[in-house]
Amino acid sequence: MTRLIGAGAVLALVACGDTRPRLSHPGQPPGGVAGPAVAWNGGPAPLSRAADAQLVTIPGGRSVAGSTPEERLTAYDDYLATSGHDAARRSKWFEREDDRHIVALPSFRIDALPVTNAAYAEMVADGAAPPPTMDEATWAAQGFQQDWATEVVRFVWPGDRPPPGREDHPVVLVTWAQAAAYCAWRGAMVGDARRLPTAHEFEKAARGVDGRAYPWGGAFDATKLNAGVGGPRDTIAVGTFPEGGSPLGVMDVAGNVFQWTSTPWPPDTEAGAGPTAEMTVKGSAWDDFGGLGRGAAWHGRPREARHVIVGFRCAADASD
């Protein structure tokens, strides 16, 4: 699962792409926004330790970021073909993406899979976090489209343990700060800092060094991810679609759940701390269609939001 491609691989860029290396968006710290410091209280956490041992090393160097106008047009067509409506084009979802360009990134490490309910439950059991929860009034106040009774209740933890049968599903209903806190807690446990990945790190982990549109290649393929077309319209166990993994060995970077990053939204702004301040999410979710799940796609969510389509994974600087 940790197959690597050398940083010297040839990057195939279209003629209209901007090939000037850029480290990051103006105003964005190279490591993204730091999360809270959280102590490990000494509790057992075998699943979190096992996940940490599976960090995938992503080689440093140049990587492709953003999309071309042609890629966006194809994405709009794919969304229409798989969803039966043209909401993405009408709302200009993919116009939020950067134009295709080159980003220079140092080597880093990233989780092979999103954090699961069972792993997050170890942090809850250690007394370092409350269980992911939600009530109908709070859900309604957030303004999300998913129906409380049929699409939300099943994700709410009944106590300090995940809903039965969902232990291996990605954890959801966690705020940006709670996601960042888990990574910090896990880092404290293993004695080496862990954090949320930046948006550009997530993108490189998803696209590999050749800049492919989707983790598996250039075209949308509903058989390679958990999406709204052909899927159960629910989260599933992480790693269910190994054939949809990236060329660098990172799984579930498209489908199942969007994932928090440490990058503010919009990416060229300073991060706010209020409940309406937004952070960038990457990937795509169980209720999405074609066009979503491309490495270039991104959007923002309020950092205090607790959503049933947003989870996370951890990252770390390269080991010495």
Steps between C-alpha positions, in 0.01 A plus 500: 500500500802731517624472142692817416576678176823695478487877519687521171213354299396697197199727554273508198353849486268633236626790293274753671617399849709737712824314579655759733570339839304648792542397862151597613233764471598845629441528873478124557763364740694212339357256756144634496312608812608334824239313701461492879750331728348188658658271759489122491387379843658157477202295385544203266452583133607201289297599194635854492854367543446252218368772271795720586737223403348506151594859417590523131808701407436743214820605322588868487533703183275644234136400486205592283222708656180647362317426176470615141179647351465179300516285814229710663273472197541122503426498874176692444398256229580204727292649780203549266531148359513331842260717699236580238515875570736787433525662845881496496520699177223741600673575830849507339638261760821421315584862419627519860797285402843645435628504144739215438847580633799349678541497878831422669449293815744342744464132574227417753306206639126441494256238627432222255131513600259746665464484878232250597230516764679229700831689498330825603325311780843437653546875542153522655584214738823680595292795620644734237183561295121467517330246274375628162138591554218709357138590570227588256483870591875549464500313172220718363682817612805404295292515183629185330278319252514145641177387665528452876293183529624313194854628445638629831369305802691185407833682545432633852691312772261356763763545773878475517509233229422523127166381364512119472636377169672832421825447686703480176317787331666844486414714800269794418315769697832645620595867472826616346645558847396151617664344195818698559488405869491129420813535287674693780387239756632216285828685457532542875439128539769392250742778596510663157283790383193423290275756329240540228645506148504821300276514194801472269635201692165325472490578128846356436418190704187456285644578157852362525787673323345479152201723580221262401148640540371218723711277726458209254537693174347759272132401485225461759433135585216423741642153568804646674344703783203527734284767336135585448498318167493124556576527871296435816464875571674445831853475633669163469811343654817688411716332236209322332612624157877430480481528122399864548814586695762744384821397321686582823300246700254733678144368522160674516624836373184500287161378619360400840559837676647843433798567724611799704834663419707761683457751215264797544216557254542685273860378496650847451350642819607494862317244712231637728408343830127574517225244438438629147868503397555229240768240438570314178368147452625262232381175344132414457221325688257210494222713351705661219513440127743521209733798488548493878792310647756647260823607665450863392150533648461680831258716691451644849297402806454700821761378745233441766284292265423139592397323183418143400705531181823639650773299674878531506841334502830599663836598356852562624823656387749263340692284744870575545 
